[in-house]
Amino acid sequence: MNDFNKRMEEESRKKFGDRPVVFGDGRLNAEIMLIGEAPGGEEEKQGRPFVGKAGKNLDEFLEIVGLDRGDIYISNVCKLRPFKLSPKTGKPINRAPNREELDFFVPLLHEEIKIVRPKLIVTLGNFALNYVLMDKSVTIGQCHGQLIERDDMKIFPLYHPASVIYDRAKGPVYIEDLHRLKEIL
Ligand code: URA
């Protein structure tokens, strides 16, 4: 993983300058790999995925499923914080990863999956689902909470924890999906 991260950092620096790369984090050869969309401001600051507020959501998730952060491997589709400057405050705010970032990071994500070789990939949100499957026609609304077997991967798609906070109606469905994941594990 060190060689992989080093190469990713070097290539990212050539293309995107000194924007900090937030590497995947956790146990190598973990049986479960969690994949989110992209790091936010706090992740960029601390250099780890899913920390700060997103980390708190993740801890709740792990508690329900009965897992420890140390048992799993956590990563993102895009490893740089996608940001733009707020027209109101002039400060950086999050945006979705753009085409250039995706063209660069998606092949690396698939390399990373091959290195970790998890038994199960849990995707968080539509974005991670689409780019793990390499299929934009699949939506999280259709297949959350259902095990998908594709090529040699087993994928369990979940809503992104952040989207559950914004859309309270998804809460009970999300909890149900987490219990189903616990059964599968
Ligand atoms: N933090 C991450 O690292 N990834 C997300 O998808 C959201 C917050």
Residues whose N, C-alpha, C, O or C-beta is under 5 A from the ligand:
A	BS01	URA	G36 E37 A38 P39 G40 E43 P49 F50 A54 N76
